Amino acid sequence: MITTEVKKRIIEAMHAARKNYSSNAKFATSIGIASAQLSRVFNGELNGVLSDPKWLTIARRLDVHIGNTTEMITAATPVFKYITGQLSTCQQFSLSGMLCDDADIGKTYAAKCFVKTAKNAVYVDCSQVKTKQKLVRHIAKELGLTHTGRYQDIYEDVVYYLCSISYPIIILDEAGDLDYGAWLELKALWNATERRCGWYMMGADGLKDKIERNMGRKKVGYVEIFSRYGGKFEKDGRIKLQKVTPDGGEEKKKFIRQQVQMIAKANGLNNTQEIYAQTGGSLRRIYTEIQKRKAQEAQA
């Protein structure tokens, strides 16, 4: 059963997220409840309005930490600052960009933090919506639009809405997981919202391999998408993918070690060398280590 304390934390996150939407109705749609339910919850009705599974769904959607997990304190690492700057620029000027970098360096974390405070910003985990139907319906829901019914109507509503609101941006994380139909639909969406909406694509090896392989095969759509998202070419004709982490061995180790130190210190851990040795610089393992250390401190 969801406790009253947890519900209050979820409602606090709901109030913060509501600021990024133009109306209660659109925000309610984005989190999967009726606007009347939202009003009742905002008026202090904690029981009998939403089921426990729905509370959990909203907590997950708004990234509310429940149970014994500890919320990470954000550190302004080089990756965090770079991605935040890129997203801000793309949103402000309705530009498009692409970041294809190593896994586990904080790309997703930075994007999710950006969306929490930016109006008309949508984060998409493409690994969960791989087809064009799921992708466009997800974007519609996140925008607070109707996402059920005839697909063509939903697509046209998304395009119309993105062209109508102020400085929207769609962030496509794990973009390498999208299937071919979704990839072509992204080209169509970009064409329909050119200079009206910012787009930002992120991924790791999967995205890199997909672009290189399909451009090499001259598969329809890939050159166009690469061009629209700001892709460039080396002098020898090879594609040039934007990244943050250095390529060199020692420089890369130094870069990762710096990130580990900043995150560890921001979360109250001073033995950064030990943490780096134990985690190998993996941010996911660092998060686990922070959870373990804080749990030990709480029990001491």
C-alpha positions, 0 to 999 in steps of 0.5 A: 500500500502506498503510504500518505508520505509517499503520496505527498512526495509524488504530489510535490513532483506533480506540482513541479511537472505541471508548470511545464504544461499549458493546462491541467487537462494536458498534464493529466493526459500526460500522466494517464489520469483524468483532469477531474482526478488531478484537481481532486488530488491537488486539492488534498484528496489522497485516498479513493481517487487514484489506485495504488498502481496508478500512484506507482505509475505516476511516481515512475513517470516523474522519477520519484524515488520511493522505498529505500532508494536515495535520490542522486544529487546532480553534479555539473560534469562535463557531459551534463553541461555539454548536453544541457547546453546542446538541448538549450540551444536546440530548443531556443532556436528550433535546431536539431542535433545528434550525440553519438557517444559511449554508453554509461556516461550520463547522457540519459540522466542529463536529458531527463534533468533537462526535461524536468524544468523545460517547458514543452520538452519531451523525452523519449526512450526509443528502446520502449517505443521502437515502432512509428505507431508507438513513437508518435503515440508516446510523443502525443501522450507526453504533450498531453494530446489524445494518443488513442484512436486513428493513427493519422489523426494523432500524427496530424495533431502532434504536428499541428501542436508542435508547430503551434506552441512555443519552442518545443523540443523532442529528445530521442534517447536510445535512437539506435533501437528504432525500427526502419518505419519509425526512422522514416517517420522521424524524417517526416516529422522533422520536415513537417516541423522544420524551424518550429521544433527542436529535435535531439537524437542520442545513442551509443554504439547501436546508433553509430552502427545503424547510421554507418551501416545503412548509409553505406548501403544507401538505404533510403532515409538515412542520409536525409536524417543524418543531414537534418540532425546536423551530421557532418563528414570527414575529408575522406568521406567518412561520417563524423559523429558528435561526441563528448568523451575523448578518443585517446586512452589516457585522455579518456581515463582522465575524463572519466575519472574527473566525472567520477570525482565530481559525482562522488563528491556531490553525493558526500563521498570523498574516497573517490579513488577507491570508488573509481577503482571499484566501479571502473568509471561506470555511472550505474555502478557509482549510483549503486555504490552511493546507495550502499554507502548511504545505507551503511551510514544510516545504519551506523 
